[in-house]
């Protein structure tokens, strides 16, 4: 029994040391954060391009400023995703803590989403206040569109901030799902085929064992 426990511990340690597997821990979080990042990139990029394309002489300043800000925000989120992917492909980081920070669903995603929400809120509040103040003096159609854009940006920023808050509370309060290494539902590929441990470990011998 003691030998079986030692063999099981050795196999678990071997799997735990595989750096490639660290990037794919908590796949649901990774898929959720990746999907949110894609939606944010498409929304900010499309909104920025629309504002830049619709720039006119009467409302050129605020459309140019907000459109440029949205495009830069989309590039920032895209840069974070590309950076994480490049670091993962190059396998240049071997620290579990740093991988937890960089991978999708990690701390860096929360920082990027928080920054995006703050940028949208600031832009929306500025547009809303300026348009509401100016419309009292001279109501016009460009100011009305400026006010509508500000409301949309404030709503988008508040929605991102609320979702981020719920995500952080959910991940911190709810216990993490047990990993496959802890549940005993493990499938291990061995060269010799002689590491047969307790009945919960399914080992598969390679063709080298038949030679």
Secondary structure, DSSP 8 states (H G I E B T S, - for coil): -HHHHHHHHHHHHHHHT-HHHHTTSSHHHHHHHHHHHHHHHHHHHHHHHHHHHT--SSSHHHHHHHHHHHHHHHHHHHHHHHHHHHHHHHT----HHHHHHHSTTSHHHHHHHHHHHHHHHHHHHHHHHHHHHHHTTS--HHHHHHHHHHHHHHHHHHHHHHHHHHHHHHHHHS-----HHHHT-EEEEESSS----STTEEEEE-GGGG-
